[in-house]
Amino acid sequence: MLSFVVLLMLAIDATTPPAADSSAQATPVARIRNADEWVMDYQVGPLRIFKDGETGELFWYSTYTIVNRTKRERSIAPQWELLDEEGRLYSAGEGVPRRVQRAVQALLANPLHEDQSALIGDIMTGEENAKSGVAIWKAGPEVKRFSILVTGLSNIKKPVVDPTSKKPIVLKKTWRVDYQMNCDRVALIGEVPLAPAGNEQNPRWIMR
């Protein structure tokens, strides 16, 4: 369990993958070569909170648009995760009732928003073929800082050695957006502000 939490917090506290431990050099790490590396253009919308009128439960939701600006059609399988400062990880759609999904879609009133599962598959090039949708997460316990991590927007990968288990793992190019709550969730009006970037960009690409 400790190893799992350490790995999760690496994604929220660091923008570069950990260096391989010298004691683990004997562990073979397969090289990953992508002759045709590509990255999707990801445009993130504001993050807001939604309260289920039936149960009072809270959910985060954020819109997005994915544009293929590469030279040809690609196949994508995006995944959205919310990682809080305590190391808890929430996958978009997990534990989200269908009625909440319908209510958020109705609130946004955008016919171009596709269901999360509908985005898996081919995406053609150009703005005219962009795919838009909304990701929804269970809010979980109250925290002040958390990040949204999106994978499946690129085929770029990097092999490294896990500093805890000393085993080879593969890091994927991941879109990361950091948020910081400046008030209690029940008092939140509008969108959640981005966390101060400091010397780093926010949002930004990381390897995770």
C-alpha positions in Angstrom: 0.0 0.0 0.0 2.9 2.4 0.8 4.5 1.7 -2.5 1.2 2.5 -4.3 0.8 5.8 -2.5 4.4 6.8 -3.2 4.0 6.1 -6.9 0.8 8.2 -7.0 2.4 11.2 -5.2 5.3 11.2 -7.7 2.8 12.3 -10.3 1.6 15.3 -8.1 5.0 16.3 -6.7 7.3 15.9 -9.7 7.3 16.7 -13.3 10.2 14.4 -14.3 10.5 10.6 -13.8 12.7 9.3 -11.0 16.2 8.4 -11.9 17.1 4.7 -11.9 18.8 3.5 -8.7 22.4 2.4 -9.2 21.7 -0.8 -7.3 19.0 -1.7 -9.9 21.2 -1.4 -13.0 21.2 -5.2 -13.4 17.4 -5.1 -13.9 16.7 -5.2 -17.7 14.5 -2.4 -19.0 13.2 -2.9 -22.5 13.7 0.1 -24.9 10.5 1.6 -26.4 10.8 3.1 -29.8 8.1 4.9 -31.6 9.1 5.7 -35.1 6.0 7.9 -35.5 5.5 9.7 -32.2 2.5 11.9 -31.8 0.6 14.0 -29.3 -3.0 15.3 -29.4 -3.9 18.9 -28.8 -5.9 18.9 -25.5 -7.9 21.9 -24.6 -9.3 21.7 -21.0 -12.4 23.6 -19.9 -13.1 24.9 -16.4 -13.5 22.5 -13.4 -16.7 22.9 -11.5 -18.6 21.1 -8.8 -22.1 19.5 -9.1 -24.4 18.5 -6.3 -26.7 15.6 -6.8 -30.2 16.8 -5.9 -31.3 13.3 -5.0 -28.4 12.3 -2.5 -26.6 15.6 -1.9 -23.3 13.9 -3.1 -20.7 16.1 -4.7 -19.0 15.6 -8.1 -16.3 17.3 -10.0 -16.8 17.9 -13.8 -14.7 19.4 -16.5 -15.2 19.8 -20.2 -12.5 19.2 -22.8 -11.8 19.2 -26.5 -9.3 16.9 -28.3 -7.9 18.0 -31.7 -5.8 15.8 -33.9 -3.1 18.2 -35.4 -0.9 15.3 -36.6 -0.5 14.4 -40.2 -2.9 11.5 -40.2 -5.8 9.7 -38.5 -4.9 8.3 -35.0 -6.5 5.9 -32.6 -6.9 7.2 -29.0 -8.2 5.8 -25.7 -8.2 8.7 -23.2 -8.4 8.1 -19.5 -9.1 10.8 -16.9 -8.0 10.5 -13.3 -8.2 12.9 -10.3 -5.3 12.6 -7.8 -5.6 14.4 -4.5 -2.9 15.5 -2.2 -3.5 12.5 0.1 -2.7 10.1 -2.7 -6.3 9.1 -3.4 -7.0 8.4 -7.1 -10.4 8.7 -8.8 -11.2 7.6 -12.3 -13.7 9.6 -14.3 -17.0 7.9 -14.5 -16.3 5.5 -11.6 -19.1 5.6 -9.1 -20.9 8.3 -11.0 -24.6 7.5 -11.3 -26.2 7.7 -14.8 -28.6 10.4 -13.5 -25.7 12.6 -12.5 -24.2 12.2 -16.0 -27.5 13.1 -17.6 -27.9 16.1 -15.3 -24.5 17.5 -16.0 -25.0 17.0 -19.8 -28.3 18.9 -19.5 -26.6 21.6 -17.5 -24.0 22.1 -20.1 -26.5 21.9 -23.0 -23.9 21.1 -25.6 -25.0 18.6 -28.3 -21.3 18.2 -29.4 -20.3 16.6 -26.1 -19.7 12.9 -26.5 -19.9 10.2 -23.9 -16.5 9.2 -22.5 -16.6 5.7 -24.0 -17.5 7.2 -27.4 -14.1 8.9 -27.6 -12.3 5.6 -27.7 -11.3 4.9 -31.3 -10.1 6.9 -34.4 -9.9 10.6 -34.5 -9.5 12.4 -37.9 -7.2 15.4 -38.4 -8.3 19.0 -38.1 -10.4 21.3 -36.0 -13.5 20.2 -37.9 -13.1 16.7 -36.6 -12.3 17.6 -32.9 -14.0 15.6 -30.2 -15.5 17.3 -27.2 -17.0 15.9 -24.0 -17.2 16.1 -20.2 -15.3 14.1 -17.5 -17.0 13.6 -14.1 -15.4 12.3 -10.9 -16.6 11.6 -7.4 -15.5 14.5 -5.2 -14.1 12.4 -2.3 -13.0 13.9 1.0 -12.3 17.6 1.2 -8.8 18.6 0.1 -7.1 21.8 -0.9 -4.9 20.6 -3.7 -5.4 18.0 -6.4 -4.5 17.3 -10.0 -6.3 16.0 -13.1 -4.2 13.5 -15.1 -5.1 12.6 -18.7 -3.4 9.7 -20.5 -4.1 8.2 -23.9 -3.5 11.5 -25.8 0.0 10.4 -27.0 1.9 7.2 -27.9 5.1 8.5 -26.3 6.4 6.2 -23.5 9.6 5.9 -21.4 11.0 2.9 -19.6 12.4 3.6 -16.1 13.2 1.6 -12.9 10.7 2.0 -10.0 12.8 3.4 -7.1 10.7 1.5 -4.6 10.3 -1.9 -6.1 13.4 -1.8 -8.3 11.4 -3.2 -11.1 11.1 -1.8 -14.7 8.0 0.2 -15.3 6.8 2.3 -18.3 5.9 6.0 -18.0 3.3 7.5 -20.4 3.1 11.1 -21.6 0.4 12.6 -19.4 -1.5 15.9 -19.4 -1.5 17.3 -15.9 -3.6 20.2 -14.5 -3.1 21.3 -10.9 -5.9 22.9 -8.9 -6.0 24.6 -5.5 -9.1 25.2 -3.4 -9.2 28.6 -1.7 -12.4 27.9 0.2 -14.6 25.0 1.3 -16.3 23.1 -1.5 -19.8 24.1 -0.3 -18.8 27.7 -0.6 -17.4 27.3 -4.1 -19.0 29.5 -6.8 -18.0 29.0 -10.4 -14.8 27.2 -11.4 -11.9 25.9 -9.3 -8.8 28.0 -9.7 -5.5 26.6 -11.0 -2.8 26.1 -8.5 0.1 28.7 -8.6 2.6 27.4 -11.1 5.8 28.8 -9.6 8.7 27.8 -11.9 6.6 25.2 -13.7 3.9 25.6 -16.2 0.3 24.7 -15.2 -1.1 22.8 -17.1 1.8 20.9 -18.6 2.9 17.5 -19.9 4.7 15.0 -17.6 5.8 11.4 -17.8 3.9 9.3 -15.4 
